[in-house]
């Protein structure tokens, strides 16, 4: 049986709720990706060109420091990886997470939340942070997805209990 982790980054709780539903449906472990310095509302103001999140996203090489590296992601076969879409891609803290573990040969299934945008360049941008043997799959946008639909999707992927 495959060992599954659901790792997620959430600032408003939306992605967290989707991650919890996936973990429950898949019978997976759950891990929250947290920045060493939490984001304030001002940090997340995308209309402000000087806000922390805007500055970080303008520099694709920027890697926010993680609060911890306790996910033990290298111990899992499959990782569901969730995040809100920022500027048409994954927040750079997701790169920080991926670069903190040896994920060679792992499968990563992305899920994201957004008020309207799609995955954008998430797969392309995250691919640079993992070994070539790591498989990254564009999963689902989940902003308005109900728990029953999430459970069905997880089952369709071959995870969870009948």
C-alpha positions as CSV (number, residue, x, y, z in Angstrom):
1,X,0.0,0.0,0.0
2,X,1.2,3.5,-0.9
3,X,2.1,5.9,1.9
4,X,0.3,9.2,1.3
5,X,0.9,12.7,2.6
6,X,-1.3,15.8,2.2
7,X,0.8,18.9,2.6
8,X,-0.7,22.3,2.2
9,X,-0.1,26.0,2.6
10,X,-3.1,28.2,3.5
11,X,-3.4,31.8,4.6
12,X,-7.2,32.1,5.0
13,X,-8.2,28.6,5.8
14,X,-9.7,27.7,2.4
15,X,-6.9,25.5,1.2
16,X,-6.7,24.0,4.7
17,X,-10.3,22.8,4.6
18,X,-9.7,21.2,1.2
19,X,-6.5,19.5,2.4
20,X,-8.4,18.1,5.4
21,X,-11.0,16.6,3.2
22,X,-8.4,15.0,0.9
23,X,-6.5,13.6,3.9
24,X,-9.7,12.1,5.3
25,X,-10.7,10.6,2.0
26,X,-7.3,9.2,1.2
27,X,-6.5,8.0,4.7
28,X,-3.4,10.2,4.4
29,X,-1.3,12.1,6.9
30,X,-1.8,15.8,7.0
31,X,0.9,18.5,7.2
32,X,0.6,22.3,7.2
33,X,3.4,24.2,5.4
34,X,4.0,27.3,7.6
35,X,6.3,30.2,7.0
36,X,8.8,31.1,9.8
37,X,7.2,34.5,9.8
38,X,3.5,34.3,9.4
39,X,1.8,36.4,6.7
40,X,-0.3,39.3,8.0
41,X,-3.3,40.8,6.0
42,X,-1.0,43.6,4.9
43,X,1.6,41.1,3.7
44,X,-1.1,39.5,1.5
45,X,-2.4,42.7,-0.1
46,X,-1.8,42.0,-3.8
47,X,-2.8,45.5,-4.7
48,X,0.2,46.9,-2.9
49,X,3.4,46.5,-4.9
50,X,5.4,46.7,-1.7
51,X,3.5,44.0,0.2
52,X,5.5,41.0,1.3
53,X,3.7,38.5,-0.9
54,X,4.0,40.8,-4.0
55,X,7.8,41.3,-3.4
56,X,8.3,37.6,-3.0
57,X,6.4,36.6,-6.1
58,X,8.3,39.1,-8.2
59,X,11.5,37.3,-7.4
60,X,11.1,33.7,-8.6
61,X,14.4,32.7,-6.8
62,X,13.1,33.9,-3.4
63,X,12.5,31.2,-0.9
64,X,10.6,32.1,2.3
65,X,11.9,30.3,5.3
66,X,9.8,27.5,6.6
67,X,8.7,27.3,10.3
68,X,9.9,23.7,10.4
69,X,10.9,20.8,8.2
70,X,9.0,18.1,10.0
71,X,6.9,16.7,7.2
72,X,9.3,13.8,6.5
73,X,8.0,14.0,2.9
74,X,10.8,11.7,1.7
75,X,9.0,8.9,3.6
76,X,5.9,9.1,1.4
77,X,5.2,7.6,-2.1
78,X,2.5,10.2,-3.0
79,X,2.1,13.7,-1.9
80,X,-1.0,15.8,-2.5
81,X,0.3,19.3,-2.4
82,X,-2.1,22.2,-1.9
83,X,-1.8,26.0,-2.1
84,X,-3.7,29.2,-3.1
85,X,-2.8,30.5,-6.5
86,X,-0.7,33.7,-6.3
87,X,0.0,35.7,-9.4
88,X,-1.0,32.7,-11.6
89,X,1.3,30.2,-9.9
90,X,2.2,28.5,-6.6
91,X,3.5,30.8,-3.8
92,X,7.3,30.5,-3.6
93,X,7.0,28.9,-0.1
94,X,5.9,25.8,-2.0
95,X,9.3,25.8,-3.7
96,X,10.9,26.2,-0.2
97,X,8.9,23.1,0.9
98,X,9.9,21.0,-2.2
99,X,13.5,21.9,-1.9
100,X,13.7,20.9,1.7
101,X,13.2,17.1,1.0
102,X,14.6,14.4,-1.3
103,X,11.6,13.8,-3.5
104,X,13.3,11.7,-6.1
105,X,10.9,9.1,-7.6
106,X,7.8,10.5,-5.7
107,X,4.5,11.5,-7.2
108,X,3.1,14.9,-6.4
109,X,-0.5,15.7,-7.1
110,X,-1.3,19.4,-7.0
111,X,-4.5,20.9,-5.8
112,X,-5.2,24.6,-5.5
113,X,-7.7,27.3,-4.5
114,X,-8.3,30.6,-6.3
115,X,-11.0,33.1,-6.8
116,X,-10.9,32.6,-10.5
117,X,-7.5,31.7,-12.0
118,X,-6.3,28.3,-13.0
119,X,-3.0,26.5,-12.2
120,X,-1.2,28.9,-14.5
121,X,2.5,28.1,-14.5
122,X,2.4,26.1,-11.2
123,X,3.6,22.8,-12.7
124,X,6.3,24.5,-14.7
125,X,7.5,26.7,-11.8
126,X,7.5,23.8,-9.3
127,X,9.2,21.3,-11.6
128,X,12.4,23.4,-11.1
129,X,12.4,22.5,-7.4
130,X,12.4,18.7,-7.6
131,X,14.6,16.0,-9.1
132,X,13.9,14.9,-12.7
133,X,12.5,11.6,-11.5
134,X,9.7,13.3,-9.5
135,X,6.3,13.2,-11.2
136,X,4.2,16.4,-10.7
137,X,0.6,16.1,-11.8
138,X,-1.8,19.0,-12.2
139,X,-4.7,17.9,-10.0
140,X,-7.8,20.0,-9.3
141,X,-8.8,23.5,-8.6
142,X,-10.9,23.2,-5.5
143,X,-12.2,26.6,-4.4
144,X,-15.8,25.7,-4.6
145,X,-15.5,21.9,-4.6
146,X,-17.7,20.2,-2.1
147,X,-16.4,17.4,0.2
148,X,-18.3,14.6,-1.6
149,X,-16.8,15.7,-4.9
150,X,-13.3,15.7,-3.3
151,X,-13.8,12.2,-2.0
152,X,-14.9,11.0,-5.4
153,X,-11.8,12.5,-7.0
154,X,-9.5,10.9,-4.5
155,X,-11.2,7.6,-5.0
156,X,-10.9,8.0,-8.8
157,X,-7.2,8.5,-8.3
158,X,-7.0,5.2,-6.5
159,X,-6.7,6.3,-2.9
160,X,-8.8,5.8,0.1
161,X,-11.1,3.2,1.4
162,X,-14.2,1.8,-0.2
